[in-house]
Amino acid sequence: MRSVDVIIVGASLAAAAAAKRLVDAGLETLIVEKLELPRHKICSGILSPRGYRFLIENFGPLPAQTLHEPTSCRGVTFHFPSMVSMPMDFFGGTTPHLHRKYSDHWAIQRSGAEVQDQTSLLSLEDHGSHVEVTIRKKGGETTTVRARYVIGADGPSSVVRKTLYPEYNKKIPWFFVGQKFHEIIDCPLDEEYFHFWFHPKLGHYTWSHARDGRQIVGVGYKRGDNFQRRHEYVKSYLEDKHGVKLKPADPDHEGCAENFGPSLINRYVLGKGNVLLTGQGAGFLNMIGEGMSCALHSGAISGESIIEAISRNKPVEDTYKRMIVSEIHHTTDQWNPLMIAFGRPHEADFPAALMALSLPDRIKVIKDIWNFLLLYKEFKWGRQIARASLERLFQGTYSSQRWW
Ligand SMILES: Cc1cc2nc3c(=O)[nH]c(=O)nc-3n(C[C@H](O)[C@H](O)[C@H](O)COP(=O)(O)OP(=O)(O)OC[C@H]3O[C@@H](n4cnc5c(N)ncnc54)[C@H](O)[C@@H]3O)c2cc1C
């Protein structure tokens, strides 16, 4: 049986960051990815300034192939039912508009780790001294590889997480996000921004932006609703209210399930024994669904935790739970109302943009945000967010009792 130091499941950004740390420390690291590389990843590709800094510092300047047109993004524009719009620029200038198929592959290659694509994780068994990982190459044999540690960087529907906590998927609400691509007849939405609607009638997550000469219209809602109907409604809303005239959608629409929610309420799944979880699989997701920067940072910390655990001969689970605290603060602070009001958890200045509005518009926006939040009432997150915010205020941190 082959033995390696670490197996990482999923050739994602979290994986690239973890692998970079491990390979730099001289550990034999194998990444297994179920799809053929470079693989497609549904994503808007809007990178936060923090994510951008991480990529440059760790992997170097981005090649042109890793970008979509327009190649950069200036910031985010929030739109409200009262027809107030608030553009907000990212701090520190524009960021790249990533083409995930190529950016992720580039980062994985730059990590220096060995990669086996078209290879799925089937199961894993933690024996204390090592983990036996069973994988299958598409159309090929099933093999078992022995690793000292495993990192699950396999995204929202993580199989690694399911192996450790089979009940988890039933415990959280699931959302569907889907996007369609349209040839543009006329689009007054500024293509330098990512556009997001705080509109309860449009859905839980509604967005639009330009990509490679087409306009994306995206909708997110509780799983079980009808994508076609939701999308049609948003498309006609954009036409009626914003003058966005689009041709019928091209055939290449796409969607996926999202575990949106855990980071709001300080619920993270960090792993067990010698198996760590990172990225969105662990629950890391920032405000308005920005998940790349926290995938990169949590991924790097998972790799660093393994190095630390080896060098100090300590259990990796405890080490990771200690070292990941800074990233949990960073992510959960983004949803913490006290931090939003009095701190600066985001990378675009929402309070300043709000104060730049006239007083009547400010009142409209606050009412609209409140009505939008009521859409989420059924998930009963409000009390949990309030409790987490008070913990952060009085204890300086969030409760680790809520991390698995
Ligand atoms: C529509 C949409 C738009 C988004 N827009 C943005 C945005 O603009 N900006 C932003 O920052 N974030 C955005 N996100 C979120 C972002 O894409 C994710 O948070 C981020 O990609 C999570 O990264 P990850 O490293 O955790 O895993 P992922 O990128 O999800 O990668 C997981 C990898 O694991 C592989 N895998 C899964 N199961 C197995 C298995 N059993 N065996 C082997 N491999 C496996 C998958 O094929 C995949 O390659 C968006 C998400 C969606 C759905």
The ligand as a MOL file (V3000), in Angstrom:
LIG
                    3D

  0  0  0     0  0            999 V3000
M  V30 BEGIN CTAB
M  V30 COUNTS 53 58 0 0 0
M  V30 BEGIN ATOM
M  V30 1 C -22.9250 30.6580 -8.1070 0
M  V30 2 C -21.7840 30.9090 -7.1660 0
M  V30 3 C -21.1170 32.1110 -7.2300 0
M  V30 4 C -20.0510 32.3540 -6.3580 0
M  V30 5 N -19.3790 33.5280 -6.4830 0
M  V30 6 C -18.3260 33.7820 -5.6940 0
M  V30 7 C -17.5560 34.9570 -5.8790 0
M  V30 8 O -17.8320 35.7770 -6.7520 0
M  V30 9 N -16.5090 35.1590 -5.0600 0
M  V30 10 C -16.1530 34.2670 -4.0790 0
M  V30 11 O -15.1820 34.4950 -3.3560 0
M  V30 12 N -16.8620 33.1290 -3.9010 0
M  V30 13 C -17.9320 32.8580 -4.6900 0
M  V30 14 N -18.6260 31.6870 -4.5370 0
M  V30 15 C -18.2200 30.7680 -3.4700 0
M  V30 16 C -16.9450 30.0290 -3.8520 0
M  V30 17 O -17.0490 29.5100 -5.1530 0
M  V30 18 C -16.6770 28.8890 -2.8580 0
M  V30 19 O -16.8810 29.3380 -1.5480 0
M  V30 20 C -15.2590 28.3780 -2.9760 0
M  V30 21 O -14.9860 27.8970 -4.2640 0
M  V30 22 C -15.0580 27.2520 -1.9700 0
M  V30 23 O -13.7800 26.7520 -2.1850 0
M  V30 24 P -13.2920 25.3760 -1.6160 0
M  V30 25 O -11.8240 25.4540 -1.7920 0
M  V30 26 O -13.8190 25.1720 -0.2550 0
M  V30 27 O -13.9440 24.2310 -2.5100 0
M  V30 28 P -14.5310 24.1470 -3.9960 0
M  V30 29 O -14.0800 25.3000 -4.8120 0
M  V30 30 O -15.9970 23.9070 -3.8860 0
M  V30 31 O -13.8340 22.8440 -4.5820 0
M  V30 32 C -14.0970 21.5580 -4.0860 0
M  V30 33 C -13.4060 20.5560 -4.9960 0
M  V30 34 O -13.5530 19.2400 -4.4600 0
M  V30 35 C -13.8360 18.3370 -5.5060 0
M  V30 36 N -14.5020 17.1660 -4.9170 0
M  V30 37 C -15.7340 17.1070 -4.3630 0
M  V30 38 N -16.0000 15.8730 -3.9180 0
M  V30 39 C -14.8970 15.1040 -4.1930 0
M  V30 40 C -14.5520 13.7380 -3.9660 0
M  V30 41 N -15.4010 12.8740 -3.3880 0
M  V30 42 N -13.3330 13.2960 -4.3630 0
M  V30 43 C -12.4610 14.1370 -4.9540 0
M  V30 44 N -12.7440 15.4500 -5.2020 0
M  V30 45 C -13.9370 15.9390 -4.8170 0
M  V30 46 C -14.7270 19.1620 -6.4350 0
M  V30 47 O -14.7910 18.6220 -7.7350 0
M  V30 48 C -13.9990 20.5100 -6.3970 0
M  V30 49 O -12.9810 20.5810 -7.3490 0
M  V30 50 C -19.6770 31.3950 -5.3980 0
M  V30 51 C -20.3450 30.1630 -5.3350 0
M  V30 52 C -21.3940 29.9230 -6.2220 0
M  V30 53 C -22.0910 28.5860 -6.1610 0
M  V30 END ATOM
M  V30 BEGIN BOND
M  V30 1 1 1 2
M  V30 2 1 2 3
M  V30 3 2 2 52
M  V30 4 2 3 4
M  V30 5 1 4 5
M  V30 6 1 4 50
M  V30 7 2 5 6
M  V30 8 1 6 7
M  V30 9 1 6 13
M  V30 10 2 7 8
M  V30 11 1 7 9
M  V30 12 1 9 10
M  V30 13 2 10 11
M  V30 14 1 10 12
M  V30 15 2 12 13
M  V30 16 1 13 14
M  V30 17 1 14 15
M  V30 18 1 14 50
M  V30 19 1 15 16
M  V30 20 1 16 17
M  V30 21 1 16 18
M  V30 22 1 18 19
M  V30 23 1 18 20
M  V30 24 1 20 21
M  V30 25 1 20 22
M  V30 26 1 22 23
M  V30 27 1 23 24
M  V30 28 2 24 25
M  V30 29 1 24 26
M  V30 30 1 24 27
M  V30 31 1 27 28
M  V30 32 2 28 29
M  V30 33 1 28 30
M  V30 34 1 28 31
M  V30 35 1 31 32
M  V30 36 1 32 33
M  V30 37 1 33 34
M  V30 38 1 33 48
M  V30 39 1 34 35
M  V30 40 1 35 36
M  V30 41 1 35 46
M  V30 42 1 36 37
M  V30 43 1 36 45
M  V30 44 2 37 38
M  V30 45 1 38 39
M  V30 46 1 39 40
M  V30 47 2 39 45
M  V30 48 1 40 41
M  V30 49 2 40 42
M  V30 50 1 42 43
M  V30 51 2 43 44
M  V30 52 1 44 45
M  V30 53 1 46 47
M  V30 54 1 46 48
M  V30 55 1 48 49
M  V30 56 2 50 51
M  V30 57 1 51 52
M  V30 58 1 52 53
M  V30 END BOND
M  V30 END CTAB
M  END
